[in-house]
Amino acid sequence: MKYIDLHTHSSYSDGTMRPATLIDHAKQAGLSAIALTDHDTMAGVPEAMARGLEQGVEVIPGIEISSRHNDMFMHILGYGLQHDDPTLKDRLTKIQESRSGRNRRIISKLCKLGIKVTMADLKIYSKEGQTGRPHIARLLLDKKVVRTLHEAFSRYLRRGGRAYADRFRYEAGAAINMIQEAGGLAILAHPLSTTPRLSGIRELVKTLQDMGLAGVEVYYPAHSPGLTKILKQVTLENKMLVTGGSDFHGDNKPDITLSLAREQLSIPYSLLVEIKKQLERQSGL
């Protein structure tokens, strides 16, 4: 049987592996296909696709866009987008610039708390792509301000933390439209992190479906077998795509491995077949 992982991150956002190394890792894990879904950027997709051809691993161009709906923050995954779409690039620039501004505000807040860190220090931790809170967490860990990455978030970087700063996010409908207009399919990532109530998830999925959402990330490390079963039922009842992925980040989330390495997160290739069928229908082929 062939297996896939449709939610991974590289060093172009907050993962620790370069895209090519990530594909090598997927090959070693025995995966047949993988989606690179870096946060708010597709800059690593060409490198991943090139290595995928060399390694015989199918690479799905993807993204994870930060968005919001009313008072809920969420991530929308996109699959099958044109990574070089100029309109998409322009729209992503707004998020990327906002992330940079937030980094400066966080560093400023940390300094006011008596923690000696600078933007120059932070640059060391992101060699390409997007710089964000995980890089700041790593900086705090190496400066011995905290003992773990989790502590960096819980004390300083999470929403409500002592150095937290907000940033721009597109409305969910706008994020979905961005993905569709670039030729892709929009998927709600890890719905439990958006709303912990099952009734809330049901309502949210239906609302976003009316905006053009194509599917739900049903298989995910934080989802129990029971929740996975319910999410799958909700998704299929709405005639939407069932997807799944590990949310792999390399050393930034060392407890998370690619999907095949965990029996309960072995995601069958058949899900990707359905995604590709819908992409073909959407493109009119």
C-alpha positions in Angstrom: 0.0 0.0 0.0 1.2 3.5 -0.8 1.2 6.3 1.9 1.4 10.1 1.8 1.9 13.1 4.1 0.1 16.3 3.1 1.2 18.7 5.8 5.0 19.4 6.1 7.2 22.4 6.7 10.7 23.2 5.5 13.3 25.8 6.4 11.5 28.3 4.2 9.1 28.7 7.1 9.4 27.2 10.5 10.8 23.7 9.7 14.5 22.8 10.1 15.1 20.8 6.9 15.7 22.3 3.5 13.0 21.2 1.0 15.4 18.8 -0.7 16.4 17.2 2.6 12.7 16.9 3.5 12.1 14.9 0.3 15.1 12.7 1.1 13.6 12.1 4.5 10.2 11.2 3.0 11.8 8.8 0.6 13.6 7.1 3.6 10.3 6.9 5.4 8.7 5.0 2.5 6.3 7.7 1.5 5.0 7.8 -2.1 3.9 11.5 -2.0 4.3 14.6 0.1 2.9 18.1 0.1 5.2 21.0 1.1 2.9 23.4 3.0 5.1 26.2 4.4 3.5 29.1 6.2 2.5 31.9 3.9 5.1 31.1 1.2 5.7 28.7 -1.7 9.4 29.7 -2.2 10.6 26.2 -1.3 8.3 24.4 -3.7 10.6 24.4 -6.8 13.5 22.8 -4.8 11.1 20.2 -3.4 9.7 19.3 -6.8 13.1 19.0 -8.4 14.3 16.6 -5.6 11.0 14.7 -5.8 11.7 13.9 -9.5 15.2 12.6 -8.5 13.9 10.5 -5.6 10.7 9.2 -7.2 8.6 11.0 -4.5 5.5 12.8 -5.8 5.5 16.4 -4.5 2.3 18.4 -4.3 2.8 22.1 -4.3 1.1 23.5 -1.2 0.9 26.3 1.3 -0.6 27.0 4.8 -2.1 30.4 5.0 -2.8 32.2 8.3 -6.3 33.5 8.4 -9.2 34.4 10.7 -13.0 34.2 10.8 -14.8 36.4 13.3 -12.9 35.8 16.5 -11.3 32.5 15.4 -7.8 32.2 14.1 -7.2 29.3 11.7 -4.9 27.9 9.0 -6.0 27.1 5.5 -4.0 24.6 3.5 -3.8 24.9 -0.2 -3.0 22.0 -2.6 -2.1 22.1 -6.3 -1.5 25.8 -6.6 0.7 27.5 -9.2 3.6 28.4 -7.0 4.8 31.2 -9.4 1.4 32.8 -9.7 2.1 36.6 -9.6 -1.1 37.6 -8.0 -0.7 35.0 -5.3 2.9 36.2 -4.7 1.7 39.8 -4.3 -1.0 38.8 -1.8 1.4 36.7 0.2 3.8 39.7 0.4 1.3 41.5 2.7 1.4 38.6 5.2 5.2 38.2 5.0 5.8 41.9 5.6 3.4 41.8 8.6 5.3 38.8 10.0 8.5 40.8 9.8 6.9 43.7 11.6 5.7 41.4 14.4 9.2 39.9 14.8 10.5 43.4 15.5 7.7 44.1 18.0 8.4 40.9 19.8 12.1 41.5 20.0 11.4 45.0 21.3 9.0 43.6 24.0 11.7 41.0 25.0 14.2 43.8 25.4 11.9 45.7 27.6 11.6 42.6 29.8 15.4 42.7 30.2 16.1 40.0 27.8 19.1 40.9 25.6 18.2 39.8 22.0 18.4 41.6 18.7 17.1 41.3 15.2 20.7 40.5 14.2 20.6 37.6 16.6 17.4 36.4 15.1 18.8 36.4 11.5 21.1 33.6 12.4 18.1 31.3 12.9 16.4 31.7 9.5 18.7 31.3 6.6 15.9 31.5 4.0 12.2 32.1 3.7 9.9 33.3 6.5 11.1 34.1 10.1 8.6 33.7 12.9 8.0 32.8 16.5 9.6 29.3 16.3 12.9 31.0 15.4 12.5 33.4 18.3 11.8 30.5 20.6 15.0 28.8 19.4 16.9 32.0 20.1 15.5 32.2 23.6 16.5 28.6 24.2 20.1 29.1 23.0 20.3 32.3 25.1 19.3 30.1 28.1 16.3 32.4 28.8 14.1 29.2 28.7 14.8 25.5 29.0 12.5 24.3 26.3 10.8 25.6 23.1 7.5 24.9 24.8 8.5 27.2 27.7 9.4 30.0 25.2 5.9 29.9 23.8 4.0 29.4 27.1 5.9 32.3 28.8 6.5 34.7 26.1 5.3 34.0 22.5 1.8 32.5 22.7 -1.3 34.7 22.4 -1.4 36.3 25.8 2.3 35.7 26.5 4.5 38.5 27.9 6.1 39.3 24.5 3.2 38.4 22.2 2.4 40.6 19.2 -0.4 40.1 16.7 0.0 40.4 12.9 -2.2 40.7 9.8 -4.2 37.7 8.7 -6.5 37.5 5.7 -10.1 36.7 6.3 -10.8 33.0 5.8 -12.9 33.7 2.6 -10.1 35.8 1.1 -7.5 33.0 1.9 -9.8 30.4 0.2 -10.2 32.7 -2.8 -6.4 33.2 -3.1 -5.9 29.5 -3.2 -8.7 28.9 -5.7 -7.5 31.7 -8.0 -4.0 30.2 -8.1 -5.5 26.9 -9.2 -5.6 25.1 -5.9 -8.0 23.5 -3.4 -8.5 25.0 0.1 -8.5 22.7 3.1 -9.1 23.5 6.8 -6.0 22.5 8.7 -6.2 20.9 12.2 -9.8 22.0 13.0 -9.5 21.2 16.7 -7.0 24.0 17.1 -9.5 26.5 15.7 -12.4 25.5 17.9 -12.4 22.6 20.5 -16.1 22.1 20.4 -17.4 19.4 17.9 -20.5 21.5 17.3 -18.3 24.5 16.6 -16.3 22.4 14.1 -19.5 21.3 12.3 -20.7 24.9 12.0 -17.3 26.2 10.9 -16.9 23.6 8.2 -20.3 24.3 6.8 -19.6 28.1 6.8 -16.3 27.7 5.1 -17.7 25.3 2.6 -20.1 28.0 1.5 -17.0 30.2 0.9 -15.4 27.5 -1.3 -13.6 25.3 1.2 -12.9 21.9 -0.5 -12.0 19.7 2.4 -10.9 19.1 6.0 -7.6 17.8 7.5 -9.1 14.7 9.2 -5.9 12.8 10.0 -3.6 14.7 12.3 -1.4 13.8 15.3 -3.5 15.6 17.9 -6.7 13.9 16.7 -7.8 10.9 18.7 -9.2 7.9 16.8 -12.6 8.8 18.0 -12.3 12.4 16.8 -10.8 11.3 13.5 -13.8 9.1 12.9 -16.2 11.9 13.7 -14.3 14.4 11.5 -14.3 12.0 8.6 -18.0 11.5 9.0 -18.7 15.3 9.1 -16.4 15.8 6.0 -18.0 13.1 3.9 -21.5 14.1 4.9 -20.7 17.5 3.4 -19.3 15.8 0.3 -15.9 17.3 1.0 -12.3 16.0 0.6 -10.7 14.0 3.5 -7.0 14.9 3.9 -4.3 14.4 6.5 -0.8 15.1 7.4 1.7 15.1 10.3 2.5 18.9 10.4 6.2 17.8 10.4 8.7 20.6 11.4 11.9 18.6 11.9 13.8 19.6 15.1 11.4 22.4 15.9 8.8 19.7 16.7 10.9 16.7 17.5 8.0 14.6 18.8 6.3 14.8 15.4 7.4 12.3 12.7 6.2 11.9 9.1 2.9 10.1 8.7 4.1 6.5 7.9 6.3 6.4 11.0 3.1 6.3 13.2 0.6 3.6 12.6 -2.4 5.7 13.6 -1.3 8.3 11.1 -0.7 6.2 8.1 -2.5 8.2 5.4 -3.4 6.2 2.2 -2.5 7.4 -1.2 -6.2 7.0 -2.2 -6.9 10.4 -0.5 -4.5 12.1 -2.9 -6.2 10.4 -5.9 -9.5 12.1 -4.9 -7.7 15.5 -4.5 -6.1 15.2 -8.0 -9.5 14.3 -9.5 -11.0 17.4 -8.0 -8.1 19.5 -9.2 -8.7 18.2 -12.7 -12.4 19.0 -12.5 -11.6 22.5 -11.2 -9.2 23.2 -14.0 -11.7 21.9 -16.6 -9.4 19.2 -18.0 
